[in-house]
Amino acid sequence: MRIQICAVGRLRAGPEKTLIDDYLTRFDRTGRSLGLGPARVIEVEDKKNAGMGAEAQLLRKALPKGAMLCTLDERGKLLSSPEFSNKLAGWRDTGCQDLAFVIGGADGIDASLRAEADFSISFGKMVWPHMMVRLMLAEQIYRAATIQSGSPYHRS
C-alpha cells in the first residue's frame, strides 16, 4: 500500500524536513516486507492566497486516483499508536493500494474536502503547525510499521 502525505505549503531544508525524510526512509525499509510503502510527500502551494477552497482544489489534483483519503483534522478521531497501526493494516488487508493523508494549510482543510474523506484523525485538541503535523505523521507511520513488524521501537 503506497502512502502519500499531501500537504499545503513547501517545507524548506531544516530540521523538520530532515526528520521527516529520516522517518519515511525508515518506514520504507520496515514496511516493504509488510506490504506497506513506499511513502512520499506531495506538496501543493496556493501562490495566489485564494483560501481554503483553492487549497482543496490543489490537494484534489495531487491525490492519486482511487486513493483512500484520510484527513488530519482537529475534529478527527483520536487514535493510540497501536490503533493507528491496526487501521493501516486493515486498509492494506482490504486491498487499499493508495492511502493519502491530507494536511491543510494554516486555516485547516476546506469543509468540502473534509466531507470527501474516508477517515479523519486528530493529534489532539491542540492546534499544531502544519509543518509539525507532517513530522508527527511521518513518525507515526514509521511507528505503525514497527508495531506490525514486532520491533521494540514502540514500547507500550
C-alpha positions, 0 to 999 in steps of 0.5 A: 500500500503506497502512502502519500502525505499531501500537504499545503505549503513547501517545507524548506531544508531544516530540521523538520524536513530532515526528520521527516525524510529520516522517518519515511526512509525508515518506514520504507525499509520496515514496511516493504516486507509488510506490504506497506510503502513506499511513502512520499510527500506531495506538496501543493502551494496556493501562490495566489492566497485564494483560501481554503477552497483553492487549497482543496482544489490543489490537494484534489489534483495531487491525490492519486486516483482511487486513493483512500483519503484520510484527513488530519483534522482537529475534529478527527478521531483520536487514535493510540499508536497501536490503533493507528497501526491496526487501521493501516493494516486493515486498509492494506488487508482490504486491498487499499493500494493508495492511502493519502493523508491530507494536511491543510494549510494554516486555516485547516482543510476546506469543509468540502474536502473534509466531507470527501474523506474516508477517515479523519484523525486528530493529534489532539485538541491542540492546534499544531503547525502544519509543518509539525503535523507532517513530522508527527505523521511521518513518525507515526507511520514509521511507528505503525510499521514497527508495531506490525513488524514486532520491533521494540521501537514502540514500547507500550 
